[in-house]
Amino acid sequence: MVIITLQRAKCIGCNYCVELAPAQFQMSKKDGKSVLLHSKEKKGFFTIKSPDETIFNDSIKAKEACPVKIIDVKQT
């Protein structure tokens, strides 16, 4: 299980996450911030839990590239 969390309010719209993990992230046309696809929001944190282990490596690259460190990725 791969768990990805995005703290969207702090996003600066650099687009690195979209470039590195396009299957998980997309840029919003409304405000220019990252959107974690298929996520659920709770108290400002957007989270997905996916059984698809193939998304882990790209998600880790996006996490490491994020200049404001608002992406968290865990594998259980």
C-alpha positions as a Markdown table, in Angstrom:
| # | Residue | x | y | z |
|---|---|---|---|---|
| 1 | Met | 0.0 | 0.0 | 0.0 |
| 2 | Val | 1.3 | 3.4 | -1.0 |
| 3 | Ile | 0.1 | 6.5 | 1.0 |
| 4 | Ile | 0.6 | 9.9 | -0.5 |
| 5 | Thr | -0.2 | 13.2 | 1.3 |
| 6 | Leu | -0.2 | 16.7 | -0.1 |
| 7 | Gln | -0.5 | 19.9 | 2.0 |
| 8 | Arg | -2.0 | 21.9 | -0.9 |
| 9 | Ala | -2.3 | 25.3 | 0.8 |
| 10 | Lys | 1.5 | 25.6 | 1.0 |
| 11 | Cys | 2.0 | 24.7 | -2.7 |
| 12 | Ile | 3.9 | 27.3 | -4.7 |
| 13 | Gly | 3.1 | 25.9 | -8.1 |
| 14 | Cys | 6.6 | 24.9 | -9.2 |
| 15 | Asn | 5.2 | 21.9 | -11.3 |
| 16 | Tyr | 8.0 | 19.4 | -10.3 |
| 17 | Cys | 5.5 | 16.9 | -8.9 |
| 18 | Val | 3.5 | 16.9 | -12.1 |
| 19 | Glu | 6.7 | 16.4 | -14.2 |
| 20 | Leu | 8.0 | 13.5 | -12.0 |
| 21 | Ala | 4.7 | 11.8 | -11.1 |
| 22 | Pro | 2.0 | 12.8 | -13.7 |
| 23 | Ala | -0.1 | 9.8 | -12.8 |
| 24 | Gln | -0.6 | 11.2 | -9.3 |
| 25 | Phe | -0.4 | 15.0 | -9.7 |
| 26 | Gln | -1.9 | 17.7 | -11.9 |
| 27 | Met | -1.8 | 21.5 | -11.8 |
| 28 | Ser | -5.0 | 23.3 | -11.1 |
| 29 | Lys | -6.1 | 25.8 | -13.8 |
| 30 | Lys | -7.9 | 27.8 | -11.2 |
| 31 | Asp | -5.1 | 28.6 | -8.8 |
| 32 | Gly | -1.9 | 27.2 | -10.3 |
| 33 | Lys | -1.4 | 24.8 | -7.4 |
| 34 | Ser | -0.8 | 21.0 | -7.4 |
| 35 | Val | -3.7 | 18.6 | -7.2 |
| 36 | Leu | -3.3 | 15.1 | -5.8 |
| 37 | Leu | -5.5 | 13.1 | -8.1 |
| 38 | His | -8.3 | 11.0 | -6.6 |
| 39 | Ser | -7.5 | 12.2 | -3.1 |
| 40 | Lys | -9.7 | 12.9 | -0.1 |
| 41 | Glu | -9.2 | 16.1 | 1.9 |
| 42 | Lys | -9.1 | 16.3 | 5.7 |
| 43 | Lys | -8.0 | 19.4 | 7.5 |
| 44 | Gly | -6.0 | 20.8 | 4.6 |
| 45 | Phe | -4.2 | 17.5 | 3.8 |
| 46 | Phe | -5.1 | 15.6 | 0.6 |
| 47 | Thr | -4.4 | 11.9 | 0.8 |
| 48 | Ile | -4.6 | 8.8 | -1.4 |
| 49 | Lys | -4.1 | 5.2 | -0.4 |
| 50 | Ser | -3.2 | 3.0 | -3.4 |
| 51 | Pro | -2.5 | -0.7 | -3.6 |
| 52 | Asp | -0.6 | 0.1 | -6.8 |
| 53 | Glu | 3.1 | -0.2 | -5.7 |
| 54 | Thr | 4.3 | 1.0 | -9.1 |
| 55 | Ile | 3.5 | 4.6 | -8.2 |
| 56 | Phe | 5.9 | 4.6 | -5.3 |
| 57 | Asn | 9.2 | 5.5 | -7.1 |
| 58 | Asp | 7.8 | 8.4 | -9.1 |
| 59 | Ser | 6.0 | 9.7 | -5.9 |
| 60 | Ile | 9.3 | 9.6 | -4.0 |
| 61 | Lys | 11.0 | 11.6 | -6.7 |
| 62 | Ala | 8.2 | 14.2 | -6.6 |
| 63 | Lys | 8.6 | 14.3 | -2.8 |
| 64 | Glu | 12.3 | 14.9 | -3.0 |
| 65 | Ala | 12.0 | 17.5 | -5.7 |
| 66 | Cys | 9.4 | 19.6 | -3.9 |
| 67 | Pro | 11.1 | 22.8 | -2.8 |
| 68 | Val | 8.5 | 23.5 | 0.0 |
| 69 | Lys | 8.4 | 19.9 | 1.3 |
| 70 | Ile | 4.6 | 19.5 | 1.3 |
| 71 | Ile | 4.5 | 15.9 | -0.1 |
| 72 | Asp | 4.8 | 12.9 | 2.1 |
| 73 | Val | 5.0 | 9.3 | 0.7 |
| 74 | Lys | 4.9 | 6.1 | 2.7 |
| 75 | Gln | 4.9 | 2.5 | 1.8 |
| 76 | Thr | 3.3 | 0.0 | 4.1 |
